[in-house]
Amino acid sequence: MINQIVTLESCWHSSVPWGKAMPALAVQILEKVLLSSSDISGYCCGVQWERQEWIYAIVCCREILYLPQEEFSGTNVVEKATVATPAFKLGDVVEVDFSEEPSRRIIQGIFSLKNNWLYAVEWRSPILSEMASAQSRIIWLADVDLVKVNV
């Protein structure tokens, strides 16, 4: 049984959570958006794959709202970037040094925070049961913690 768990933990990362083709994003990061429930605008500062859909981080009224695409609309107006281009793209395979041997993971989210980019990767298999409901399988890392893998 232990060998099966070790095998599962060593290979689950190679299957992307969205299937064969990554769904298109509704808006670009740093794009201005309009909230559907009001005439308030904000801008997209990040995106993450969660519950079988993209969840967008929208900066609005000095808060960050996490919304599915049905709750806002894009404007095709992109804020002037004050931060460098992200080092990785959604779906990139990267190596992460979680333990003695680096593990390969897939970038499942990107977030701009204080002029830096953070990248979401799963640190634990989604197949194994949750240890605690408050504990996420996703960890956010800076580009210095990741190495791109050519597959």
GILINVEN-V899029 format. One record per helix or strand of 3 or more residues. SS is the DSSP state (a for helix, b for strand). FROM is the first residue (numbers start at 1). LEN is the number of residues. If there is no record, write none. Layout:
ss:SS from:FROM len:LEN
ss:SS from:FROM len:LEN
This chain:
ss:a from:2 len:13
ss:b from:31 len:5
ss:b from:41 len:10
ss:b from:53 len:8
ss:b from:63 len:6
ss:a from:69 len:3
ss:b from:72 len:7
ss:b from:93 len:4
ss:b from:103 len:4
ss:b from:109 len:5
ss:b from:116 len:7
ss:b from:138 len:5
ss:a from:143 len:3
ss:b from:146 len:3
